[in-house]
Amino acid sequence: MFRSRYMPCGECGASVDRADVSLHECTPERLADYQMFELRDDVAQLETRMRRYLATAAGRFESWLAARHVRGGA
Ligand SMILES: [Zn+2]
């Protein structure tokens, strides 16, 4: 069976040489990119969910409250 010399890091997805796997340290940037990639579907749906929420009574109230807060009204 073919076995690649490299394997993806389970944490950050980086290609890691199997011989040096214990030396690998995830960089925060790489880790963040990988986590964003894993969450891409959620991220893509965020706006849709947000719009749906804002159309509900609770969402409309929060919009009103936020707008009032931003304007600094009492
Ligand atoms: Zn890693």
N, CA, C, O and the ligand as a Tripos MOL2 file, in Angstrom:
@<TRIPOS>MOLECULE
protein
  297   295    75     0     0
PROTEIN
NO_CHARGES

@<TRIPOS>ATOM
      1 N           0.8370   -1.1940    0.0000 N.3       1 MET1
      2 CA          0.0000    0.0000    0.0000 C.3       1 MET1
      3 C           0.8690    1.2400    0.0000 C.2       1 MET1
      4 O           1.8500    1.3260    0.7390 O.2       1 MET1
      5 N           0.5010    2.2080   -0.8410 N.am      2 PHE2
      6 CA          1.2560    3.4470   -0.8970 C.3       2 PHE2
      7 C           1.0430    4.2490    0.3720 C.2       2 PHE2
      8 O          -0.0820    4.4520    0.8290 O.2       2 PHE2
      9 N           2.1370    4.6880    0.9140 N.am      3 ARG3
     10 CA          2.0390    5.4880    2.1230 C.3       3 ARG3
     11 C           2.8190    6.7700    1.8830 C.2       3 ARG3
     12 O           4.0330    6.7430    1.6850 O.2       3 ARG3
     13 N           2.1130    7.8870    1.9030 N.am      4 SER4
     14 CA          2.7640    9.1630    1.6520 C.3       4 SER4
     15 C           3.7320    9.4840    2.7770 C.2       4 SER4
     16 O           3.5410    9.0880    3.9270 O.2       4 SER4
     17 N           4.7650   10.2040    2.4140 N.am      5 ARG5
     18 CA          5.7320   10.6180    3.4090 C.3       5 ARG5
     19 C           5.1170   11.6980    4.3010 C.2       5 ARG5
     20 O           5.5070   11.8780    5.4550 O.2       5 ARG5
     21 N           4.1540   12.4020    3.7330 N.am      6 TYR6
     22 CA          3.5170   13.4910    4.4750 C.3       6 TYR6
     23 C           2.1140   13.1030    4.9150 C.2       6 TYR6
     24 O           1.4300   12.3160    4.2620 O.2       6 TYR6
     25 N           1.7130   13.6670    6.0190 N.am      7 MET7
     26 CA          0.3480   13.4680    6.4950 C.3       7 MET7
     27 C          -0.2040   14.8230    6.9240 C.2       7 MET7
     28 O           0.5520   15.6940    7.3560 O.2       7 MET7
     29 N          -1.5230   15.0030    6.8070 N.am      8 PRO8
     30 CA         -2.0870   16.2840    7.2410 C.3       8 PRO8
     31 C          -2.1850   16.3360    8.7630 C.2       8 PRO8
     32 O          -2.5790   15.3630    9.4060 O.2       8 PRO8
     33 N          -1.8260   17.4670    9.3180 N.am      9 CYS9
     34 CA         -1.9680   17.6490   10.7560 C.3       9 CYS9
     35 C          -3.4630   17.6960   11.0750 C.2       9 CYS9
     36 O          -4.2220   18.3990   10.4080 O.2       9 CYS9
     37 N          -3.8800   16.9500   12.0900 N.am     10 GLY10
     38 CA         -5.2910   16.8880   12.4600 C.3      10 GLY10
     39 C          -5.8190   18.1970   13.0120 C.2      10 GLY10
     40 O          -7.0230   18.4510   12.9830 O.2      10 GLY10
     41 N          -4.9190   19.0270   13.5140 N.am     11 GLU11
     42 CA         -5.3170   20.2900   14.1270 C.3      11 GLU11
     43 C          -5.4170   21.4260   13.1160 C.2      11 GLU11
     44 O          -6.3940   22.1750   13.0940 O.2      11 GLU11
     45 N          -4.3630   21.5430   12.2590 N.am     12 CYS12
     46 CA         -4.3020   22.7110   11.3830 C.3      12 CYS12
     47 C          -4.3010   22.3450    9.9060 C.2      12 CYS12
     48 O          -4.3560   23.2340    9.0570 O.2      12 CYS12
     49 N          -4.2410   21.0580    9.5790 N.am     13 GLY13
     50 CA         -4.3100   20.6330    8.1890 C.3      13 GLY13
     51 C          -3.0240   20.7810    7.4040 C.2      13 GLY13
     52 O          -2.9910   20.4890    6.2090 O.2      13 GLY13
     53 N          -1.9600   21.2330    8.0580 N.am     14 ALA14
     54 CA         -0.6880   21.4010    7.3680 C.3      14 ALA14
     55 C          -0.1060   20.0380    7.0060 C.2      14 ALA14
     56 O          -0.3380   19.0440    7.6950 O.2      14 ALA14
     57 N           0.6600   20.0110    5.9030 N.am     15 SER15
     58 CA          1.3670   18.7980    5.5160 C.3      15 SER15
     59 C           2.5740   18.6220    6.4240 C.2      15 SER15
     60 O           3.4380   19.4950    6.5020 O.2      15 SER15
     61 N           2.6240   17.5020    7.1000 N.am     16 VAL16
     62 CA          3.7080   17.2790    8.0470 C.3      16 VAL16
     63 C           4.4560   16.0140    7.6390 C.2      16 VAL16
     64 O           3.8530   14.9800    7.3510 O.2      16 VAL16
     65 N           5.7660   16.1200    7.6220 N.am     17 ASP17
     66 CA          6.6070   14.9550    7.3430 C.3      17 ASP17
     67 C           6.4280   13.9610    8.4920 C.2      17 ASP17
     68 O           6.6140   14.3040    9.6590 O.2      17 ASP17
     69 N           6.0620   12.7230    8.1420 N.am     18 ARG18
     70 CA          5.8130   11.7260    9.1880 C.3      18 ARG18
     71 C           6.9970   11.5740   10.1290 C.2      18 ARG18
     72 O           6.8210   11.3070   11.3180 O.2      18 ARG18
     73 N           8.1970   11.7430    9.6000 N.am     19 ALA19
     74 CA          9.3970   11.5950   10.4200 C.3      19 ALA19
     75 C           9.5190   12.7090   11.4500 C.2      19 ALA19
     76 O          10.1470   12.5350   12.4940 O.2      19 ALA19
     77 N           8.9060   13.8690   11.1460 N.am     20 ASP20
     78 CA          9.0350   15.0300   12.0380 C.3      20 ASP20
     79 C           7.7220   15.3960   12.7240 C.2      20 ASP20
     80 O           7.5800   16.4960   13.2590 O.2      20 ASP20
     81 N           6.7690   14.4760   12.7080 N.am     21 VAL21
     82 CA          5.4260   14.8120   13.1990 C.3      21 VAL21
     83 C           5.4420   15.2890   14.6510 C.2      21 VAL21
     84 O           4.6240   16.1260   15.0320 O.2      21 VAL21
     85 N           6.3580   14.7710   15.4580 N.am     22 SER22
     86 CA          6.4130   15.1810   16.8660 C.3      22 SER22
     87 C           6.9930   16.5850   17.0250 C.2      22 SER22
     88 O           6.8270   17.2270   18.0620 O.2      22 SER22
     89 N           7.6820   17.0530   15.9670 N.am     23 LEU23
     90 CA          8.2890   18.3870   16.0280 C.3      23 LEU23
     91 C           7.3370   19.4690   15.5370 C.2      23 LEU23
     92 O           7.5730   20.6620   15.7280 O.2      23 LEU23
     93 N           6.2560   19.0270   14.9010 N.am     24 HIS24
     94 CA          5.3350   20.0040   14.3080 C.3      24 HIS24
     95 C           4.6050   20.8060   15.3680 C.2      24 HIS24
     96 O           4.0860   20.2610   16.3420 O.2      24 HIS24
     97 N           4.5780   22.1050   15.1570 N.am     25 GLU25
     98 CA          3.7630   22.9730   15.9980 C.3      25 GLU25
     99 C           2.8570   23.7680   15.0820 C.2      25 GLU25
    100 O           3.3230   24.3500   14.1030 O.2      25 GLU25
    101 N           1.5730   23.8010   15.3840 N.am     26 CYS26
    102 CA          0.6340   24.5310   14.5510 C.3      26 CYS26
    103 C           0.8810   26.0290   14.7280 C.2      26 CYS26
    104 O           1.0490   26.5190   15.8450 O.2      26 CYS26
    105 N           0.9000   26.7440   13.6020 N.am     27 THR27
    106 CA          0.9800   28.1990   13.7200 C.3      27 THR27
    107 C          -0.4480   28.7190   13.9070 C.2      27 THR27
    108 O          -1.3850   28.1620   13.3360 O.2      27 THR27
    109 N          -0.6190   29.7630   14.6880 N.am     28 PRO28
    110 CA         -1.9660   30.2950   14.9380 C.3      28 PRO28
    111 C          -2.6810   30.6880   13.6530 C.2      28 PRO28
    112 O          -3.8890   30.4810   13.5360 O.2      28 PRO28
    113 N          -1.9550   31.2570   12.6790 N.am     29 GLU29
    114 CA         -2.5660   31.6850   11.4150 C.3      29 GLU29
    115 C          -3.1330   30.4760   10.6680 C.2      29 GLU29
    116 O          -4.2690   30.4890   10.1950 O.2      29 GLU29
    117 N          -2.3180   29.4500   10.5810 N.am     30 ARG30
    118 CA         -2.6890   28.2260    9.8830 C.3      30 ARG30
    119 C          -3.9030   27.5760   10.5730 C.2      30 ARG30
    120 O          -4.8390   27.1130    9.9210 O.2      30 ARG30
    121 N          -3.8510   27.5610   11.8850 N.am     31 LEU31
    122 CA         -4.9290   26.9800   12.6840 C.3      31 LEU31
    123 C          -6.2380   27.7260   12.4430 C.2      31 LEU31
    124 O          -7.2930   27.1130   12.2780 O.2      31 LEU31
    125 N          -6.1570   29.0480   12.4240 N.am     32 ALA32
    126 CA         -7.3500   29.8710   12.1990 C.3      32 ALA32
    127 C          -7.8970   29.6420   10.7920 C.2      32 ALA32
    128 O          -9.1070   29.5080   10.6070 O.2      32 ALA32
    129 N          -6.9970   29.5960    9.7900 N.am     33 ASP33
    130 CA         -7.4200   29.3550    8.4080 C.3      33 ASP33
    131 C          -8.1270   28.0180    8.2910 C.2      33 ASP33
    132 O          -9.1670   27.9090    7.6400 O.2      33 ASP33
    133 N          -7.5650   27.0140    8.9160 N.am     34 TYR34
    134 CA         -8.1140   25.6650    8.8250 C.3      34 TYR34
    135 C          -9.4820   25.5970    9.4930 C.2      34 TYR34
    136 O         -10.4110   24.9810    8.9700 O.2      34 TYR34
    137 N          -9.5950   26.2360   10.6490 N.am     35 GLN35
    138 CA        -10.8730   26.2240   11.3510 C.3      35 GLN35
    139 C         -11.9410   26.9750   10.5610 C.2      35 GLN35
    140 O         -13.1030   26.5710   10.5360 O.2      35 GLN35
    141 N         -11.5390   28.0740    9.9140 N.am     36 MET36
    142 CA        -12.4770   28.8110    9.0650 C.3      36 MET36
    143 C         -12.9060   27.9360    7.8880 C.2      36 MET36
    144 O         -14.0700   27.9440    7.4890 O.2      36 MET36
    145 N         -11.9610   27.1900    7.3430 N.am     37 PHE37
    146 CA        -12.2610   26.3000    6.2240 C.3      37 PHE37
    147 C         -13.2700   25.2300    6.6560 C.2      37 PHE37
    148 O         -14.2160   24.9280    5.9290 O.2      37 PHE37
    149 N         -13.0560   24.6670    7.8390 N.am     38 GLU38
    150 CA        -13.9730   23.6550    8.3600 C.3      38 GLU38
    151 C         -15.3700   24.2300    8.5840 C.2      38 GLU38
    152 O         -16.3760   23.5360    8.4410 O.2      38 GLU38
    153 N         -15.4070   25.5080    8.9350 N.am     39 LEU39
    154 CA        -16.6760   26.1520    9.2560 C.3      39 LEU39
    155 C         -17.2890   26.8820    8.0650 C.2      39 LEU39
    156 O         -18.2700   27.6090    8.2200 O.2      39 LEU39
    157 N         -16.7020   26.6880    6.8530 N.am     40 ARG40
    158 CA        -17.1200   27.4930    5.7020 C.3      40 ARG40
    159 C         -18.6220   27.4220    5.4310 C.2      40 ARG40
    160 O         -19.2230   28.4180    5.0290 O.2      40 ARG40
    161 N         -19.2310   26.2600    5.6460 N.am     41 ASP41
    162 CA        -20.6690   26.1530    5.3950 C.3      41 ASP41
    163 C         -21.4570   26.9960    6.3890 C.2      41 ASP41
    164 O         -22.4220   27.6700    6.0300 O.2      41 ASP41
    165 N         -21.0260   26.9430    7.6470 N.am     42 ASP42
    166 CA        -21.6910   27.7540    8.6770 C.3      42 ASP42
    167 C         -21.5240   29.2300    8.3730 C.2      42 ASP42
    168 O         -22.4640   30.0150    8.4970 O.2      42 ASP42
    169 N         -20.3030   29.6000    7.9710 N.am     43 VAL43
    170 CA        -20.0220   30.9990    7.6610 C.3      43 VAL43
    171 C         -20.8940   31.4620    6.5010 C.2      43 VAL43
    172 O         -21.4370   32.5670    6.5150 O.2      43 VAL43
    173 N         -21.0190   30.5910    5.4890 N.am     44 ALA44
    174 CA        -21.8220   30.9360    4.3140 C.3      44 ALA44
    175 C         -23.2960   31.1140    4.6780 C.2      44 ALA44
    176 O         -24.0010   31.9130    4.0620 O.2      44 ALA44
    177 N         -23.7540   30.3680    5.6770 N.am     45 GLN45
    178 CA        -25.1710   30.4430    6.0590 C.3      45 GLN45
    179 C         -25.4550   31.5460    7.0640 C.2      45 GLN45
    180 O         -26.6100   31.8660    7.3440 O.2      45 GLN45
    181 N         -24.3910   32.1200    7.6010 N.am     46 LEU46
    182 CA        -24.5690   33.1020    8.6610 C.3      46 LEU46
    183 C         -25.4680   34.2580    8.2320 C.2      46 LEU46
    184 O         -26.3730   34.6590    8.9650 O.2      46 LEU46
    185 N         -25.2110   34.7900    7.0390 N.am     47 GLU47
    186 CA        -25.9860   35.9390    6.5910 C.3      47 GLU47
    187 C         -27.4600   35.5770    6.3990 C.2      47 GLU47
    188 O         -28.3490   36.3390    6.7780 O.2      47 GLU47
    189 N         -27.7070   34.4130    5.8110 N.am     48 THR48
    190 CA        -29.0840   33.9500    5.6110 C.3      48 THR48
    191 C         -29.7900   33.8100    6.9560 C.2      48 THR48
    192 O         -30.9240   34.2540    7.1310 O.2      48 THR48
    193 N         -29.0910   33.1820    7.8990 N.am     49 ARG49
    194 CA        -29.6920   32.9870    9.2330 C.3      49 ARG49
    195 C         -29.9480   34.3200    9.9160 C.2      49 ARG49
    196 O         -30.9610   34.5170   10.5870 O.2      49 ARG49
    197 N         -29.0020   35.2250    9.7240 N.am     50 MET50
    198 CA        -29.1180   36.5420   10.3370 C.3      50 MET50
    199 C         -30.3460   37.2620    9.7950 C.2      50 MET50
    200 O         -31.1280   37.8290   10.5580 O.2      50 MET50
    201 N         -30.5140   37.2380    8.4690 N.am     51 ARG51
    202 CA        -31.6660   37.9000    7.8420 C.3      51 ARG51
    203 C         -32.9740   37.2710    8.3230 C.2      51 ARG51
    204 O         -33.9550   37.9650    8.5860 O.2      51 ARG51
    205 N         -32.9640   35.9410    8.4310 N.am     52 ARG52
    206 CA        -34.1590   35.2290    8.8720 C.3      52 ARG52
    207 C         -34.5060   35.6520   10.3070 C.2      52 ARG52
    208 O         -35.6660   35.8920   10.6440 O.2      52 ARG52
    209 N         -33.4690   35.7330   11.1280 N.am     53 TYR53
    210 CA        -33.6760   36.1190   12.5270 C.3      53 TYR53
    211 C         -34.2050   37.5550   12.6190 C.2      53 TYR53
    212 O         -35.1240   37.8450   13.3860 O.2      53 TYR53
    213 N         -33.6140   38.4330   11.8320 N.am     54 LEU54
    214 CA        -34.0160   39.8410   11.8890 C.3      54 LEU54
    215 C         -35.4570   40.0530   11.4180 C.2      54 LEU54
    216 O         -36.0640   41.0840   11.7090 O.2      54 LEU54
    217 N         -35.9960   39.0810   10.6940 N.am     55 ALA55
    218 CA        -37.3770   39.1850   10.2280 C.3      55 ALA55
    219 C         -38.3680   38.7540   11.3100 C.2      55 ALA55
    220 O         -39.5650   39.0110   11.1830 O.2      55 ALA55
    221 N         -37.8870   38.1040   12.3720 N.am     56 THR56
    222 CA        -38.7780   37.6680   13.4490 C.3      56 THR56
    223 C         -39.0470   38.8490   14.3840 C.2      56 THR56
    224 O         -38.3690   39.8740   14.3150 O.2      56 THR56
    225 N         -40.0330   38.6910   15.2470 N.am     57 ALA57
    226 CA        -40.3780   39.7610   16.1860 C.3      57 ALA57
    227 C         -39.1790   40.0850   17.0900 C.2      57 ALA57
    228 O         -38.8730   41.2520   17.3340 O.2      57 ALA57
    229 N         -38.5160   39.0470   17.5770 N.am     58 ALA58
    230 CA        -37.3640   39.2590   18.4540 C.3      58 ALA58
    231 C         -36.2440   39.9730   17.7050 C.2      58 ALA58
    232 O         -35.5780   40.8510   18.2550 O.2      58 ALA58
    233 N         -36.0430   39.5890   16.4440 N.am     59 GLY59
    234 CA        -35.0120   40.2030   15.6290 C.3      59 GLY59
    235 C         -35.3100   41.6620   15.3490 C.2      59 GLY59
    236 O         -34.4180   42.5100   15.3770 O.2      59 GLY59
    237 N         -36.5890   41.9470   15.0770 N.am     60 ARG60
    238 CA        -36.9760   43.3480   14.8170 C.3      60 ARG60
    239 C         -36.7600   44.1980   16.0650 C.2      60 ARG60
    240 O         -36.3090   45.3410   15.9880 O.2      60 ARG60
    241 N         -37.0880   43.6190   17.2060 N.am     61 PHE61
    242 CA        -36.8910   44.3470   18.4580 C.3      61 PHE61
    243 C         -35.4050   44.6340   18.6830 C.2      61 PHE61
    244 O         -35.0260   45.7390   19.0700 O.2      61 PHE61
    245 N         -34.5730   43.6200   18.4350 N.am     62 GLU62
    246 CA        -33.1310   43.8090   18.6230 C.3      62 GLU62
    247 C         -32.5710   44.8400   17.6540 C.2      62 GLU62
    248 O         -31.6950   45.6230   18.0210 O.2      62 GLU62
    249 N         -33.0710   44.8480   16.4130 N.am     63 SER63
    250 CA        -32.6380   45.8450   15.4340 C.3      63 SER63
    251 C         -32.9780   47.2480   15.9310 C.2      63 SER63
    252 O         -32.1710   48.1740   15.8500 O.2      63 SER63
    253 N         -34.1840   47.3690   16.4410 N.am     64 TRP64
    254 CA        -34.6530   48.6590   16.9390 C.3      64 TRP64
    255 C         -33.7870   49.0990   18.1240 C.2      64 TRP64
    256 O         -33.3740   50.2550   18.2190 O.2      64 TRP64
    257 N         -33.5260   48.1510   19.0150 N.am     65 LEU65
    258 CA        -32.7170   48.4340   20.2030 C.3      65 LEU65
    259 C         -31.2940   48.8380   19.8100 C.2      65 LEU65
    260 O         -30.7290   49.7820   20.3610 O.2      65 LEU65
    261 N         -30.7240   48.1020   18.8410 N.am     66 ALA66
    262 CA        -29.3570   48.3780   18.4050 C.3      66 ALA66
    263 C         -29.2680   49.7530   17.7450 C.2      66 ALA66
    264 O         -28.3310   50.5100   17.9990 O.2      66 ALA66
    265 N         -30.2490   50.0710   16.8970 N.am     67 ALA67
    266 CA        -30.2580   51.3630   16.2080 C.3      67 ALA67
    267 C         -30.3580   52.4930   17.2380 C.2      67 ALA67
    268 O         -29.6780   53.5140   17.1250 O.2      67 ALA67
    269 N         -31.1960   52.2970   18.2200 N.am     68 ARG68
    270 CA        -31.3820   53.2790   19.2810 C.3      68 ARG68
    271 C         -30.0850   53.4810   20.0500 C.2      68 ARG68
    272 O         -29.7010   54.6020   20.3820 O.2      68 ARG68
    273 N         -29.4200   52.3560   20.3250 N.am     69 HIS69
    274 CA        -28.1500   52.3830   21.0560 C.3      69 HIS69
    275 C         -27.0880   53.1430   20.2660 C.2      69 HIS69
    276 O         -26.3650   53.9700   20.8210 O.2      69 HIS69
    277 N         -26.9990   52.8540   18.9600 N.am     70 VAL70
    278 CA        -25.9990   53.4890   18.1060 C.3      70 VAL70
    279 C         -26.2230   55.0050   18.0340 C.2      70 VAL70
    280 O         -25.2800   55.7960   18.0720 O.2      70 VAL70
    281 N         -27.4920   55.3760   17.9300 N.am     71 ARG71
    282 CA        -27.7970   56.8070   17.8670 C.3      71 ARG71
    283 C         -27.5770   57.4980   19.2000 C.2      71 ARG71
    284 O         -27.5290   58.7260   19.2700 O.2      71 ARG71
    285 N         -27.4420   56.7040   20.2650 N.am     72 GLY72
    286 CA        -27.1820   57.2620   21.5890 C.3      72 GLY72
    287 C         -28.4080   57.9090   22.2110 C.2      72 GLY72
    288 O         -28.3060   58.7350   23.1170 O.2      72 GLY72
    289 N         -29.5580   57.5180   21.7080 N.am     73 GLY73
    290 CA        -30.8070   58.0570   22.2450 C.3      73 GLY73
    291 C         -31.0940   57.5170   23.6290 C.2      73 GLY73
    292 O         -30.6340   56.4300   23.9810 O.2      73 GLY73
    293 N         -31.8530   58.2700   24.4240 N.am     74 ALA74
    294 CA        -32.1370   57.8220   25.7810 C.3      74 ALA74
    295 C         -33.4520   57.0470   25.8200 C.2      74 ALA74
    296 O         -33.8660   56.5850   26.8830 O.2      74 ALA74
    297 ZN         -0.6710   21.5430   12.9180 Zn       75 ZN75
@<TRIPOS>BOND
     1     1     2 1
     2     2     3 1
     3     3     4 2
     4     3     5 am
     5     5     6 1
     6     6     7 1
     7     7     8 2
     8     7     9 am
     9     9    10 1
    10    10    11 1
    11    11    12 2
    12    11    13 am
    13    13    14 1
    14    14    15 1
    15    15    16 2
    16    15    17 am
    17    17    18 1
    18    18    19 1
    19    19    20 2
    20    19    21 am
    21    21    22 1
    22    22    23 1
    23    23    24 2
    24    23    25 am
    25    25    26 1
    26    26    27 1
    27    27    28 2
    28    27    29 am
    29    29    30 1
    30    30    31 1
    31    31    32 2
    32    31    33 am
    33    33    34 1
    34    34    35 1
    35    35    36 2
    36    35    37 am
    37    37    38 1
    38    38    39 1
    39    39    40 2
    40    39    41 am
    41    41    42 1
    42    42    43 1
    43    43    44 2
    44    43    45 am
    45    45    46 1
    46    46    47 1
    47    47    48 2
    48    47    49 am
    49    49    50 1
    50    50    51 1
    51    51    52 2
    52    51    53 am
    53    53    54 1
    54    54    55 1
    55    55    56 2
    56    55    57 am
    57    57    58 1
    58    58    59 1
    59    59    60 2
    60    59    61 am
    61    61    62 1
    62    62    63 1
    63    63    64 2
    64    63    65 am
    65    65    66 1
    66    66    67 1
    67    67    68 2
    68    67    69 am
    69    69    70 1
    70    70    71 1
    71    71    72 2
    72    71    73 am
    73    73    74 1
    74    74    75 1
    75    75    76 2
    76    75    77 am
    77    77    78 1
    78    78    79 1
    79    79    80 2
    80    79    81 am
    81    81    82 1
    82    82    83 1
    83    83    84 2
    84    83    85 am
    85    85    86 1
    86    86    87 1
    87    87    88 2
    88    87    89 am
    89    89    90 1
    90    90    91 1
    91    91    92 2
    92    91    93 am
    93    93    94 1
    94    94    95 1
    95    95    96 2
    96    95    97 am
    97    97    98 1
    98    98    99 1
    99    99   100 2
   100    99   101 am
   101   101   102 1
   102   102   103 1
   103   103   104 2
   104   103   105 am
   105   105   106 1
   106   106   107 1
   107   107   108 2
   108   107   109 am
   109   109   110 1
   110   110   111 1
   111   111   112 2
   112   111   113 am
   113   113   114 1
   114   114   115 1
   115   115   116 2
   116   115   117 am
   117   117   118 1
   118   118   119 1
   119   119   120 2
   120   119   121 am
   121   121   122 1
   122   122   123 1
   123   123   124 2
   124   123   125 am
   125   125   126 1
   126   126   127 1
   127   127   128 2
   128   127   129 am
   129   129   130 1
   130   130   131 1
   131   131   132 2
   132   131   133 am
   133   133   134 1
   134   134   135 1
   135   135   136 2
   136   135   137 am
   137   137   138 1
   138   138   139 1
   139   139   140 2
   140   139   141 am
   141   141   142 1
   142   142   143 1
   143   143   144 2
   144   143   145 am
   145   145   146 1
   146   146   147 1
   147   147   148 2
   148   147   149 am
   149   149   150 1
   150   150   151 1
   151   151   152 2
   152   151   153 am
   153   153   154 1
   154   154   155 1
   155   155   156 2
   156   155   157 am
   157   157   158 1
   158   158   159 1
   159   159   160 2
   160   159   161 am
   161   161   162 1
   162   162   163 1
   163   163   164 2
   164   163   165 am
   165   165   166 1
   166   166   167 1
   167   167   168 2
   168   167   169 am
   169   169   170 1
   170   170   171 1
   171   171   172 2
   172   171   173 am
   173   173   174 1
   174   174   175 1
   175   175   176 2
   176   175   177 am
   177   177   178 1
   178   178   179 1
   179   179   180 2
   180   179   181 am
   181   181   182 1
   182   182   183 1
   183   183   184 2
   184   183   185 am
   185   185   186 1
   186   186   187 1
   187   187   188 2
   188   187   189 am
   189   189   190 1
   190   190   191 1
   191   191   192 2
   192   191   193 am
   193   193   194 1
   194   194   195 1
   195   195   196 2
   196   195   197 am
   197   197   198 1
   198   198   199 1
   199   199   200 2
   200   199   201 am
   201   201   202 1
   202   202   203 1
   203   203   204 2
   204   203   205 am
   205   205   206 1
   206   206   207 1
   207   207   208 2
   208   207   209 am
   209   209   210 1
   210   210   211 1
   211   211   212 2
   212   211   213 am
   213   213   214 1
   214   214   215 1
   215   215   216 2
   216   215   217 am
   217   217   218 1
   218   218   219 1
   219   219   220 2
   220   219   221 am
   221   221   222 1
   222   222   223 1
   223   223   224 2
   224   223   225 am
   225   225   226 1
   226   226   227 1
   227   227   228 2
   228   227   229 am
   229   229   230 1
   230   230   231 1
   231   231   232 2
   232   231   233 am
   233   233   234 1
   234   234   235 1
   235   235   236 2
   236   235   237 am
   237   237   238 1
   238   238   239 1
   239   239   240 2
   240   239   241 am
   241   241   242 1
   242   242   243 1
   243   243   244 2
   244   243   245 am
   245   245   246 1
   246   246   247 1
   247   247   248 2
   248   247   249 am
   249   249   250 1
   250   250   251 1
   251   251   252 2
   252   251   253 am
   253   253   254 1
   254   254   255 1
   255   255   256 2
   256   255   257 am
   257   257   258 1
   258   258   259 1
   259   259   260 2
   260   259   261 am
   261   261   262 1
   262   262   263 1
   263   263   264 2
   264   263   265 am
   265   265   266 1
   266   266   267 1
   267   267   268 2
   268   267   269 am
   269   269   270 1
   270   270   271 1
   271   271   272 2
   272   271   273 am
   273   273   274 1
   274   274   275 1
   275   275   276 2
   276   275   277 am
   277   277   278 1
   278   278   279 1
   279   279   280 2
   280   279   281 am
   281   281   282 1
   282   282   283 1
   283   283   284 2
   284   283   285 am
   285   285   286 1
   286   286   287 1
   287   287   288 2
   288   287   289 am
   289   289   290 1
   290   290   291 1
   291   291   292 2
   292   291   293 am
   293   293   294 1
   294   294   295 1
   295   295   296 2
@<TRIPOS>SUBSTRUCTURE
     1 MET1         2 RESIDUE 1 A MET
     2 PHE2         6 RESIDUE 1 A PHE
     3 ARG3        10 RESIDUE 1 A ARG
     4 SER4        14 RESIDUE 1 A SER
     5 ARG5        18 RESIDUE 1 A ARG
     6 TYR6        22 RESIDUE 1 A TYR
     7 MET7        26 RESIDUE 1 A MET
     8 PRO8        30 RESIDUE 1 A PRO
     9 CYS9        34 RESIDUE 1 A CYS
    10 GLY10       38 RESIDUE 1 A GLY
    11 GLU11       42 RESIDUE 1 A GLU
    12 CYS12       46 RESIDUE 1 A CYS
    13 GLY13       50 RESIDUE 1 A GLY
    14 ALA14       54 RESIDUE 1 A ALA
    15 SER15       58 RESIDUE 1 A SER
    16 VAL16       62 RESIDUE 1 A VAL
    17 ASP17       66 RESIDUE 1 A ASP
    18 ARG18       70 RESIDUE 1 A ARG
    19 ALA19       74 RESIDUE 1 A ALA
    20 ASP20       78 RESIDUE 1 A ASP
    21 VAL21       82 RESIDUE 1 A VAL
    22 SER22       86 RESIDUE 1 A SER
    23 LEU23       90 RESIDUE 1 A LEU
    24 HIS24       94 RESIDUE 1 A HIS
    25 GLU25       98 RESIDUE 1 A GLU
    26 CYS26      102 RESIDUE 1 A CYS
    27 THR27      106 RESIDUE 1 A THR
    28 PRO28      110 RESIDUE 1 A PRO
    29 GLU29      114 RESIDUE 1 A GLU
    30 ARG30      118 RESIDUE 1 A ARG
    31 LEU31      122 RESIDUE 1 A LEU
    32 ALA32      126 RESIDUE 1 A ALA
    33 ASP33      130 RESIDUE 1 A ASP
    34 TYR34      134 RESIDUE 1 A TYR
    35 GLN35      138 RESIDUE 1 A GLN
    36 MET36      142 RESIDUE 1 A MET
    37 PHE37      146 RESIDUE 1 A PHE
    38 GLU38      150 RESIDUE 1 A GLU
    39 LEU39      154 RESIDUE 1 A LEU
    40 ARG40      158 RESIDUE 1 A ARG
    41 ASP41      162 RESIDUE 1 A ASP
    42 ASP42      166 RESIDUE 1 A ASP
    43 VAL43      170 RESIDUE 1 A VAL
    44 ALA44      174 RESIDUE 1 A ALA
    45 GLN45      178 RESIDUE 1 A GLN
    46 LEU46      182 RESIDUE 1 A LEU
    47 GLU47      186 RESIDUE 1 A GLU
    48 THR48      190 RESIDUE 1 A THR
    49 ARG49      194 RESIDUE 1 A ARG
    50 MET50      198 RESIDUE 1 A MET
    51 ARG51      202 RESIDUE 1 A ARG
    52 ARG52      206 RESIDUE 1 A ARG
    53 TYR53      210 RESIDUE 1 A TYR
    54 LEU54      214 RESIDUE 1 A LEU
    55 ALA55      218 RESIDUE 1 A ALA
    56 THR56      222 RESIDUE 1 A THR
    57 ALA57      226 RESIDUE 1 A ALA
    58 ALA58      230 RESIDUE 1 A ALA
    59 GLY59      234 RESIDUE 1 A GLY
    60 ARG60      238 RESIDUE 1 A ARG
    61 PHE61      242 RESIDUE 1 A PHE
    62 GLU62      246 RESIDUE 1 A GLU
    63 SER63      250 RESIDUE 1 A SER
    64 TRP64      254 RESIDUE 1 A TRP
    65 LEU65      258 RESIDUE 1 A LEU
    66 ALA66      262 RESIDUE 1 A ALA
    67 ALA67      266 RESIDUE 1 A ALA
    68 ARG68      270 RESIDUE 1 A ARG
    69 HIS69      274 RESIDUE 1 A HIS
    70 VAL70      278 RESIDUE 1 A VAL
    71 ARG71      282 RESIDUE 1 A ARG
    72 GLY72      286 RESIDUE 1 A GLY
    73 GLY73      290 RESIDUE 1 A GLY
    74 ALA74      294 RESIDUE 1 A ALA
    75 ZN75       297 GROUP 0 **** ****
